[in-house]
Amino acid sequence: MPRGLAGAAHSQTGFPKMFQSFFSDAQEFFPVLMQGVMTTIAITAAALVIATALGLFWALLRVSGIAPLSHASRILTNLIRGVPIIVVLFYMYFVLPEAGVSLTAFQAGALGLGVAYSSYMSEVFRAGIDAVDLGQFEAAQSLGMSRAKLMRRVVLPQAFKVALPPYGNNVVMMLKDSSQTAVITVVELSMQSKLIASATFKSATIFTLVALMYLAMSLPMMYFIGKLERRLGRRQ
């Protein structure tokens, strides 16, 4: 057989075997990787609650009109934003125990990721609050609303609509950055894949699966946030 035809025949038989091998290995590794997926989702959800609560708190201090609180919030969020996430994680896991606060790897990972992202969430919420028309503040105050009631009933619902797109982007980024918690021994998806790859030497299959799993988590999230954004836009 001519060399060109032999090469073509080999490639035609090689690709099916490669895909067959991939799917065979995928069936074997999928259940173990799913354990990492569940940890990734859990730590992202816990960190999101912390980041949202702290971020909203920093933002409310920033727009409180009380100069010391506003300056303190701005300085603190800038300091947090200027430190790499991995350093925040190290601080939570290795430094806090020296102060008598012992956390599990999961707790330290969720807290560190949440604190790190709270600075970004703060800017998202602050921008949303600043986007609310000043006339609505004045109208609500003329009706005798307290500042707390004004924020809860008038400002925050409108600020949420403005903040939703960047908030959603931060959620997706947080999902991906949860992989950094592997440095403090959290066995999430990336750590689980690394352990399997080092034991089986099937890196191509494993890390392809990992990429697909991250996409399977992030793409529906992007779709849902986009759909919610369009729905809120129509109501507005």
C-alpha positions in Angstrom: 0.0 0.0 0.0 1.4 3.5 -0.8 2.7 5.4 2.2 0.1 8.2 1.9 -2.8 5.7 1.8 -1.3 3.8 4.7 -1.1 7.0 6.8 -4.7 7.9 6.0 -5.9 4.5 7.0 -3.9 4.7 10.2 -5.5 8.1 11.1 -9.0 6.8 10.3 -8.5 3.9 12.7 -6.5 5.9 15.2 -9.1 8.6 16.0 -12.0 6.1 16.8 -9.6 4.2 19.1 -8.6 7.5 20.8 -12.2 8.5 21.4 -13.1 5.0 22.5 -10.3 5.1 25.0 -11.3 8.6 26.2 -14.9 7.6 26.8 -13.8 4.4 28.5 -11.5 6.3 30.9 -14.2 9.0 31.4 -16.7 6.4 32.7 -14.1 5.2 35.1 -13.0 8.6 36.4 -16.3 10.5 36.3 -17.7 9.3 39.7 -14.5 10.3 41.5 -14.4 13.7 39.8 -18.0 14.3 40.7 -16.9 14.2 44.4 -14.7 17.1 43.6 -17.5 18.9 41.7 -19.7 18.7 44.8 -17.0 20.2 47.0 -16.4 22.9 44.4 -20.1 23.8 44.4 -20.3 23.7 48.2 -17.3 25.9 48.8 -18.4 28.4 46.1 -21.9 28.6 47.6 -20.5 29.2 51.1 -18.0 31.8 49.8 -20.7 33.5 47.8 -22.9 34.0 50.9 -19.9 35.5 52.8 -18.8 37.7 49.9 -22.4 39.0 49.3 -23.0 39.8 52.9 -19.6 41.5 53.5 -19.7 43.2 50.1 -23.1 44.8 50.8 -21.9 45.8 54.3 -18.8 47.5 52.9 -20.9 49.2 50.2 -23.5 50.5 52.7 -20.6 51.9 54.9 -19.1 53.5 51.8 -22.4 55.4 51.0 -23.4 56.0 54.6 -22.4 59.7 54.5 -20.4 59.2 57.7 -16.9 60.2 56.7 -14.9 57.9 59.1 -17.0 54.8 58.1 -16.8 55.6 54.4 -13.0 56.1 54.5 -12.5 52.9 56.6 -14.6 50.9 54.1 -12.7 52.3 51.1 -9.3 51.6 52.7 -10.2 48.1 53.8 -11.6 47.0 50.5 -8.6 48.4 48.7 -6.3 46.5 51.0 -8.2 43.2 50.5 -8.3 43.7 46.7 -4.6 44.4 46.6 -3.7 41.0 48.2 -3.7 37.8 46.1 -6.4 35.4 46.9 -3.9 32.6 47.6 -2.3 34.8 50.3 -5.7 35.4 51.9 -6.2 31.6 51.9 -2.8 31.0 53.5 -3.7 33.6 56.2 -7.0 32.0 57.0 -5.5 28.5 57.2 -2.1 29.0 58.7 -2.1 32.3 60.5 -5.5 32.3 62.3 -4.7 29.1 64.2 -1.8 31.0 65.8 -4.4 33.5 67.1 -6.4 30.6 68.5 -8.9 30.4 65.6 -8.7 26.9 64.2 -10.6 26.2 60.9 -10.9 23.2 58.7 -9.5 23.4 55.2 -13.0 23.8 53.8 -13.9 26.5 56.3 -10.7 28.4 55.7 -11.2 28.1 51.9 -14.8 29.4 52.0 -13.9 32.2 54.4 -10.8 33.3 52.5 -12.5 33.2 49.1 -15.5 35.0 50.5 -13.4 37.8 52.1 -11.3 38.2 49.0 -14.3 38.6 46.8 -16.2 40.8 49.2 -14.0 43.7 48.0 -15.1 43.2 44.4 -18.8 42.7 45.5 -18.6 45.9 47.4 -17.7 47.9 44.3 -20.5 46.2 42.4 -23.1 47.1 45.0 -21.7 50.6 45.4 -22.0 51.3 41.7 -25.5 50.0 41.7 -26.5 52.3 44.6 -24.8 55.3 43.0 -26.8 54.6 39.8 -30.1 55.3 41.5 -31.5 58.7 40.7 -30.9 61.3 43.4 -34.5 62.5 43.0 -35.8 59.2 44.4 -33.7 59.7 47.6 -35.3 63.1 48.0 -38.8 61.9 47.3 -38.5 59.1 49.8 -37.1 61.4 52.4 -40.0 63.9 51.8 -42.4 61.1 52.7 -40.7 60.7 56.0 -38.9 57.4 55.3 -35.9 56.6 57.6 -32.6 56.0 55.9 -32.8 52.2 56.6 -36.3 52.0 55.1 -35.2 54.1 52.1 -32.3 51.8 51.4 -34.4 48.6 51.8 -37.5 49.6 49.9 -36.3 52.1 47.3 -32.6 52.0 46.6 -31.5 48.4 46.9 -34.2 46.9 44.6 -33.1 49.3 41.9 -29.4 48.9 42.6 -29.8 45.1 42.3 -30.9 45.5 38.6 -27.8 47.6 37.8 -25.5 45.3 39.8 -26.7 42.0 38.4 -24.4 41.7 35.3 -21.1 42.4 37.2 -22.4 40.4 40.2 -23.0 37.4 37.9 -19.5 37.8 36.4 -18.0 37.7 39.9 -20.0 34.5 40.7 -18.5 32.7 37.7 -15.0 34.0 38.5 -15.5 32.8 42.1 -16.5 29.3 40.8 -13.3 29.1 38.8 -11.1 30.7 41.6 -12.4 28.0 44.0 -9.6 25.9 42.5 -7.1 28.0 44.4 -8.4 26.4 47.7 -6.5 23.3 46.6 -3.3 25.0 48.0 -4.7 24.6 51.5 -5.6 20.9 50.9 -9.3 21.4 49.9 -10.0 18.4 47.7 -12.2 20.2 45.1 -12.4 19.4 41.4 -8.9 20.6 40.4 -7.2 18.9 43.3 -9.2 15.7 42.7 -8.1 15.7 39.1 -4.5 16.3 40.0 -4.5 13.3 42.4 -6.1 11.0 39.8 -3.7 12.2 37.0 -0.6 11.7 39.2 -1.8 8.1 40.0 -2.9 7.1 36.4 -0.8 9.3 34.1 -3.9 9.9 31.9 -3.6 13.7 32.1 -5.3 14.4 28.7 -8.5 12.5 29.6 -8.7 13.8 33.1 -8.1 17.5 32.5 -10.3 17.4 29.4 -13.1 16.1 31.7 -12.3 18.8 34.3 -12.6 21.5 31.7 -15.9 20.1 30.5 -17.1 19.9 34.1 -16.2 23.6 34.8 -18.1 24.5 31.6 -21.1 22.5 32.7 -21.2 24.5 35.9 -20.5 27.9 34.5 -22.4 28.1 31.3 -25.9 27.4 32.8 -25.0 30.0 35.4 -24.2 32.5 32.7 -27.4 31.7 30.9 -29.6 32.0 34.0 -28.0 35.4 34.9 -28.5 36.7 31.4 -32.1 35.5 31.4 -32.8 37.1 34.8 -31.2 40.3 33.6 -33.4 40.5 30.5 -36.5 39.8 32.5 -35.7 42.6 35.0 -35.0 44.9 32.0 -38.4 44.2 30.5 -40.1 45.0 33.9 -38.2 48.2 34.1 
